[in-house]
């Protein structure tokens, strides 16, 4: 079963399927040590990784396991990052939320706005009952985004990741349909 990637609009953003041309904006995002410091993988060092990422976005949709959307600022069309629902399971009516935004846009509410739009699609169109998200315990800004859109911190996965020799813990968050406030 395929899962068509949506195009969604908010007051300040457009969320849309990735295009091949997005590789040029995607690579600087994922090659930034500052942006990637709390990720479970190191920053990219090759432009080809951006093309592979976009190919995986299409594969997610084709396999029906998720949807990853590029985020553009509505005012000027600038690429600011991406947001995704992955591990979509229509039987369990669940999925996982993730996002990555350019650090120049941090603190402007874009992550919250994009996550909210994708969650509305998840609950209204996909009829999900539960969405899960994870964040490195040092990434308090991401935790705040998740809490703003209604997620509840459910636990900690101790020493879950080791990236570049650095061990880190992960918070697990959950949002249930009955708790969702559109």
GIPE-V395092 format. One record per pair of residues at least 24 apart in sequence whose ideal C-beta (glycine too) atoms are under 10 Angstrom apart, sorted by the first residue. I is the first residue (numbers start at 0). J is the second residue. Records with the same first field share a line. If there is no record, write none. Layout:
BEGIN
I->J, J
END
This chain:
BEGIN
0->61, 62, 63, 64, 87, 89
1->59, 60, 61, 62, 63, 64
2->59, 60, 61, 62, 63, 64, 65, 66, 84, 87, 89, 94, 124, 125
3->60, 63, 66, 124
4->56, 57, 59, 60, 65, 66, 67, 68, 69, 83, 84
5->60, 66, 68, 84, 116, 117, 120, 121, 124, 125
6->68, 69
7->68, 70, 82, 113, 115, 116, 117, 119, 120, 124
8->73, 116
9->70, 73, 109, 112, 113, 115, 116, 119
10->73, 112, 116
11->70, 71, 72, 73, 74, 79, 107, 108, 109, 112, 113
12->68, 70, 71, 72, 73, 74, 79, 80, 82, 108, 109, 112, 113, 116
13->68, 69, 70, 71, 72, 73, 76, 113, 116
14->66, 67, 68, 69, 70, 71, 81, 82, 112, 113, 116, 117, 120
15->68, 69, 70, 71
16->53, 56, 57, 60, 66, 67, 68, 69
17->49, 52, 53, 54, 55, 56, 57, 60, 67, 68, 69, 78, 81
18->53, 56, 69
19->49, 50, 53, 54, 57
20->53, 78
21->49, 50, 52, 53, 56, 69, 71, 78, 81
22->46, 47, 48, 49, 50, 51, 52, 53
23->49, 78
24->49, 69, 71, 77, 78, 79, 80, 81, 101
25->49, 50, 52, 53, 56, 69, 78, 80, 81, 99
26->50, 52
27->78, 101
28->52, 78, 79, 80, 81, 99, 100, 101, 102
29->81, 99
31->99, 101, 102
32->163
33->102, 105
34->80, 99, 100, 101, 102, 103, 105
35->99, 162
36->102, 135, 137, 138, 162, 163, 165
37->134, 135, 136, 137, 138, 139, 140, 141, 160, 162, 167, 169
38->99, 135, 138, 160, 162, 167
39->133, 135, 159, 160, 161, 162, 167, 169
40->160, 162, 163
41->162, 163
42->163
52->81
55->85
56->81, 83
59->83, 84, 85, 86, 87
62->87
63->87, 88, 89
64->88, 94
65->94, 95, 97
66->94, 117, 120, 121, 125
67->97, 98, 99, 117
68->98, 113, 116, 117, 120
70->98, 99, 100, 101, 104, 109, 110, 112, 113, 116, 117
72->104, 107, 109
77->101, 103, 104
79->103, 104, 105, 107, 109, 110, 113
80->104, 105, 109, 110, 113
81->113
82->109, 110, 112, 113, 114, 115, 116, 117, 118
83->117
84->117, 118, 120, 121, 125, 127, 130
85->131
86->130, 131
87->121, 125, 127, 130
88->127, 129
89->125, 126, 127
91->127, 128, 129
92->121, 122, 125, 126, 127, 128, 129, 130, 176
93->121, 125, 127, 128, 129, 130, 131, 173, 175
94->118, 121, 125, 127, 128, 129, 130, 131, 132
95->129, 130, 131, 132, 133, 172
96->121, 130, 131, 132, 133, 144, 145, 148, 150, 172, 174
97->131, 132, 133, 134, 141
98->132, 141, 144, 145
99->141
100->141, 144
105->140, 144
106->140
108->144, 147
109->144
110->140, 141, 143, 144, 145, 147, 148
111->143, 144, 145, 146, 147, 148
112->144, 147, 148
113->144, 148
114->144, 145, 147, 148, 149, 150, 174
115->144, 147, 148, 149, 179, 180, 181
116->148
117->148
118->148, 149, 150, 174, 179, 180, 181
119->148, 179, 181
121->174, 176, 179
122->174, 175, 176, 179, 181
123->179, 181
126->176
127->174, 175, 176, 179
128->174, 175, 176, 177, 179
129->173, 174, 175, 176, 177, 178
130->172, 173, 174, 175, 176, 179
131->171, 172, 173, 174
132->170, 171, 172, 173, 174
133->159, 160, 169, 170, 171, 172
134->169, 170, 171, 172
135->159, 160, 162, 167, 168, 169, 170
136->167, 168, 169, 170
137->167, 168, 170
138->167, 169, 170
139->170
141->170, 172
142->170, 172
145->170, 172, 173, 174
146->172, 174
148->172, 174, 179, 180
149->173, 174, 175, 178, 179, 180, 181
150->174, 175, 178, 179
151->175, 178
END
